[in-house]
């Protein structure tokens, strides 16, 4: 245990017998993050690293984004169960207690993303701006907590000015993504009762339809944004906290 702490806190395939590692994990003195990867208490603090710091340590070139990043800005009071970090290459996901961290290989986004440095405890991590994190969440569906919660985050973000209509619109138009324009356009319309003409023009560039979620037995078609909704607008709005 002393060796793990002294040479840690993260260990990839540490040179210790498997039975010792298993015993330390079972006694909750160290954590097994994934096959061959272990976390020991920090040598100076004696505490386990928080998940955002683990992500920054494993992929220092990457940045935290999606719903986890939005929670770090106080745009939701929910504790994210799923986190995502944008990085250069694929890595196996890690499990940390009830939380899971996914590594999203996205070289192009890594190059152009708008990020900032944020202090987490005594560490500094790279994190997407609120606008970047919200748009990233709309593009990578499996890291989202559901459309009612995203609508709630958007309403809170607009009211606190941590998210702005101009910033969100500019991000979608810069990326030039029809899918993002449709999903963002719908949520902005629901949050503001106004249709953004620039987003709608981009959204109608294609006649194909875009899904708002996994395939459902029944879907609701929103012809204004060419979206296949997992439930009606009224249900999404009612479920938003």
Secondary structure, DSSP 8 states (H G I E B T S, - for coil): -HHHHHH-SEEES-SS-HHHHHHHHHTTSSEEEETTEEE---TTT-S---HHHHHHHH-TT-EEEHHHHHHHTTS-SS--SEEEEEESS----EEETTEEEEEEE-HHHHHH--EEEEEETTEEEEEE-HHHHHHHHHH-GGG---HHHHHHHHHHHHHHTSS-HHHHHHHHHHHT-HHHHHHHHHHHHHHHS---HHHHHHHTT--S-EESSS--SS-EEETTTTEEESS-HHHHHHH--
